[in-house]
């Protein structure tokens, strides 16, 4: 299942919801498009999702409203019956800011430089 908009996509693939948020993505799209797409994917694959992997290449600073949406998505993920891991790929301080917003009880959260390694770890739990 693939959902996409202007410079972003969310895809369910073999147990992992993969989010790609690229340069040029309007920040308003988080609330207006990406979050509703995330909810549709969760609804469709609720019991199959074991992890999320987010690749964030945005150039704009994320405001509190976007961080709040990120936190809400993390809370929803934590309610999934088989959810175990969250992988993040982002540059510099953004990586740590996003990791701080992911308060997911009983789930591992790791940051990565390489998107493919992040997705592999999210899927398998193996570095």
C-alpha positions as CSV (number, residue, x, y, z in Angstrom):
1,X,0.0,0.0,0.0
2,X,1.5,3.3,-1.1
3,X,0.2,6.8,-0.4
4,X,2.0,9.9,-1.7
5,X,1.8,13.6,-2.1
6,X,4.1,16.5,-3.0
7,X,7.6,15.3,-2.0
8,X,6.4,12.7,0.6
9,X,5.3,9.1,0.6
10,X,4.1,6.5,3.1
11,X,4.3,2.9,2.2
12,X,3.5,-0.4,4.0
13,X,6.0,-3.0,2.9
14,X,6.6,-6.4,4.6
15,X,5.8,-5.3,8.1
16,X,7.2,-1.8,8.0
17,X,5.5,1.6,7.4
18,X,8.2,3.5,5.5
19,X,7.8,7.3,5.5
20,X,9.8,9.5,3.1
21,X,9.7,13.2,3.7
22,X,11.8,15.0,1.1
23,X,13.1,18.6,0.6
24,X,10.3,20.8,-0.8
25,X,7.5,19.0,1.2
26,X,5.1,21.7,2.4
27,X,5.0,21.4,6.2
28,X,1.2,21.8,6.1
29,X,1.1,18.4,4.3
30,X,2.0,16.6,7.5
31,X,-1.4,17.4,9.0
32,X,-3.5,17.7,5.9
33,X,-2.2,14.7,3.9
34,X,0.5,12.5,5.4
35,X,-1.2,11.9,8.8
36,X,-4.5,10.9,7.3
37,X,-2.6,8.6,4.9
38,X,-0.8,7.1,7.9
39,X,-4.1,6.4,9.6
40,X,-5.4,4.7,6.5
41,X,-2.3,2.4,6.4
42,X,-2.6,1.6,10.1
43,X,-6.3,0.7,9.6
44,X,-5.5,-1.5,6.6
45,X,-2.4,-3.3,8.1
46,X,-2.9,-3.0,11.9
47,X,-1.9,-6.5,12.9
48,X,0.9,-6.8,10.3
49,X,2.9,-3.7,11.3
50,X,6.0,-4.4,13.4
51,X,7.9,-1.1,12.8
52,X,8.2,2.3,11.2
53,X,11.1,3.7,9.3
54,X,11.1,7.4,8.6
55,X,13.5,9.1,6.2
56,X,13.4,12.8,6.8
57,X,15.2,15.1,4.3
58,X,13.4,18.3,5.0
59,X,15.2,21.6,4.8
60,X,12.8,23.6,6.9
61,X,12.7,23.5,10.6
62,X,9.8,21.6,12.0
63,X,7.4,23.7,14.0
64,X,5.7,22.5,17.2
65,X,2.5,21.7,15.2
66,X,4.4,19.2,13.1
67,X,6.2,17.7,16.1
68,X,2.8,17.3,17.8
69,X,1.6,15.3,14.8
70,X,4.7,13.2,14.9
71,X,4.1,12.5,18.5
72,X,0.5,11.6,17.9
73,X,1.5,9.1,15.1
74,X,4.0,7.6,17.6
75,X,1.2,7.1,20.1
76,X,-1.0,5.4,17.6
77,X,1.9,3.1,16.5
78,X,2.5,2.1,20.1
79,X,-1.1,0.8,20.3
80,X,-0.5,-1.6,17.4
81,X,-0.5,-5.2,18.7
82,X,2.9,-6.2,17.1
83,X,4.7,-2.9,17.0
84,X,8.4,-3.2,18.1
85,X,10.7,-0.7,16.5
86,X,11.1,2.8,15.0
87,X,14.0,3.7,12.8
88,X,14.8,7.4,11.9
89,X,17.1,8.8,9.3
90,X,17.5,12.6,9.4
91,X,20.3,15.1,9.3
92,X,22.0,16.7,12.4
93,X,19.9,17.9,15.2
94,X,16.6,17.1,13.5
95,X,17.4,13.4,14.1
96,X,17.6,13.9,17.8
97,X,14.6,16.2,17.9
98,X,12.4,13.6,16.2
99,X,13.7,10.8,18.3
100,X,12.7,12.8,21.4
101,X,9.2,13.1,20.0
102,X,8.8,9.3,19.7
103,X,7.6,8.2,23.1
104,X,6.7,4.6,22.3
105,X,6.5,2.3,25.3
106,X,8.1,-1.1,24.8
107,X,9.5,-0.2,21.4
108,X,13.2,0.3,20.4
109,X,14.0,3.5,18.7
110,X,17.2,3.9,16.7
111,X,18.7,6.5,14.4
112,X,20.6,5.8,11.2
113,X,22.5,7.5,8.5
114,X,21.6,5.1,5.7
115,X,17.9,4.6,4.7
116,X,18.4,1.0,3.6
117,X,20.0,0.0,6.9
118,X,17.2,1.7,8.8
119,X,14.5,-0.2,6.9
120,X,16.4,-3.5,7.3
121,X,16.7,-2.9,11.0
122,X,13.1,-1.9,11.3
123,X,11.9,-5.0,9.5
124,X,14.3,-7.5,11.3
125,X,15.7,-6.0,14.4
126,X,19.2,-6.8,13.1
127,X,21.9,-4.2,12.6
